[in-house]
Amino acid sequence: MGECIFCRIAFKAIPAKIISETSLALAFHDINPQAPLHVLIIPKEHIGSVLEIKAQHSVLLKEMFLMAQDIARQEKVDQSGFRLIFNCGPHAGQAVDHLHLHLLGRRKLSWPPG
């Protein structure tokens, strides 16, 4: 598990407001939300970033996207719209070196971002 905060959340060593969980992935509310709905979807396996994804992670990535679909429906943003984001590296805003998918919604999101 090490010192990675998301690994510690995945293994329940740190509390989080979990809204969905499978054997491969976990979703929880972001503690510093950038939208009224801001959920992080993480793999339970430590993967540092998008650059560390391998072919064998295809099932895990599918699980993360299906979880995002379910959460969007559960949180009633499936019709109004939502955004999914992977940040990669410090210039993109990746603050935790553990792959995570942001799900943002419940407000109009501008484009281009940031």
N, C-alpha and C positions, 0 to 999 in steps of 0.2 A: 504494500500500500504506500509506503514512503510518506513524503511530505506533501504530495499533491492534494490540494483541498478538494478537488472533485472526486478523486479516488476515495478520500476519507468520507465524503458525502455518500458515495455509492455503497460503501461498506458500513454505513450508519454510525461512523465514529464521530461525525458532526451532524447535528440536526438540520433538517431542511424541510420546507413545506412541499412534500412530495405529492404530485398529482397523478403520476402514472409510473408503473414499473413492470418490467418483464425480466426474464433471466439474463438478457443482454444489455438492456438500456434502462435509464431512469430519467424521469422528467420532474423538475421542481421549479418553483417560482424564483426568479432572480431577486436577490436582496437589494439590488440597485436598479430598479426597473426604468427602462427608457420609453415605455408606453404603458397604458393602463393594464394591458396584458403582456407580460414578458416572462416567458418560460424558457428554461434551458433544458435541452435534451442531450444527455451524455451517454457514451458507451460505458459499461462497467469495466471493460478492459481499458487499461491506460494506453491511449494513442495520443501523442503529443500535439499533432495538428493535421490538417488536410494533407500535408506533405508526407506524412507517415502512413497513410492509408495504403493497404496492399490489396491484391485481388481477393485474398481470402476473407477480407472484411465486407464483402458484398452483402452477405446475409445480415450483418450488423447494421449496415447503412440502410438497407431496406427496412429493418425493424425501426430505426430512428425516424424514417420518413412516414411509415405507417402510424407510428405513435403521434407524430405531428398532426397527421390527418385526424386521428381520433380526438386529440386535444382541441383542435380547431372546431370540430363539431360539438364537443362537450361544452366548450366555452362560448359557443354560438357566434364565432367569427367566420365560419365557413362561407356564409353568404355575403357578409359585408367586406371581407378581405382581410388578409394577414400577410406577414412577410416572414420568410425563413432565411436565415443568414448564417454562414460559416465565416468567421474572421480567421485570417492566417497571418501571423506575425504581428509585431508591435505596431507597424505603420498602419495596419488594417484594424487595429483595436483589440487584438487578442491579448487579454490580460492574464489568462490562466492557460498554462501549457498542457491542456487536456482537450482533445477534440470536443466541441460542443456546438449544438445547433440552437440558434436563438429563434423563438417564435414570438413575434410582436403583433399586437392587434389592439382593437377597441379605440383607435383614433386614426385619422387620415395621416398616412405616412407620405412624406415628400420624396421627390426624386429629382436629381440624384441625391443619394444619402451622403451624410458627412461631408 
